[in-house]
Amino acid sequence: MANRTTTTQLENLALIASNETGLDIQVNNAPQYGGWNVTINKGSTIIMHRSNAMACKGFLNGISFGIYTQLTKA
């Protein structure tokens, strides 16, 4: 059985990425337009265009991983 990616998980990952980067990162879902997208600047700048929830989760995890590797010089 596959793990389900929930709205709460995506919102929490966006909050973590927001705190790490200092940007106002938000996620929103519009299934009629293709799924989830990730924005900054109160929705005025799209940093990830619409995709499914798992891709959105991977994108947000990638932001956190990128910050982590920069801070640890890994």
URFEN-V736359 format. One record per residue. N is the residue number from 0. RES is the residue in three letters. NEAR is the number of other C-alpha atoms within 12 Angstrom. Layout:
# URFEN-V736359
N & RES & NEAR
N & RES & NEAR
This chain:
# URFEN-V736359
0 & MET & 3
1 & ALA & 5
2 & ASN & 8
3 & ARG & 13
4 & THR & 19
5 & THR & 18
6 & THR & 21
7 & THR & 15
8 & GLN & 21
9 & LEU & 31
10 & GLU & 27
11 & ASN & 21
12 & LEU & 30
13 & ALA & 34
14 & LEU & 25
15 & ILE & 25
16 & ALA & 31
17 & SER & 25
18 & ASN & 17
19 & GLU & 22
20 & THR & 21
21 & GLY & 15
22 & LEU & 21
23 & ASP & 24
24 & ILE & 34
25 & GLN & 32
26 & VAL & 40
27 & ASN & 29
28 & ASN & 23
29 & ALA & 16
30 & PRO & 13
31 & GLN & 10
32 & TYR & 13
33 & GLY & 15
34 & GLY & 21
35 & TRP & 33
36 & ASN & 34
37 & VAL & 40
38 & THR & 27
39 & ILE & 24
40 & ASN & 16
41 & LYS & 15
42 & GLY & 18
43 & SER & 13
44 & THR & 17
45 & ILE & 19
46 & ILE & 24
47 & MET & 27
48 & HIS & 24
49 & ARG & 24
50 & SER & 24
51 & ASN & 28
52 & ALA & 32
53 & MET & 22
54 & ALA & 20
55 & CYS & 34
56 & LYS & 30
57 & GLY & 23
58 & PHE & 29
59 & LEU & 35
60 & ASN & 25
61 & GLY & 19
62 & ILE & 28
63 & SER & 26
64 & PHE & 21
65 & GLY & 19
66 & ILE & 21
67 & TYR & 17
68 & THR & 12
69 & GLN & 13
70 & LEU & 12
71 & THR & 9
72 & LYS & 9
73 & ALA & 9
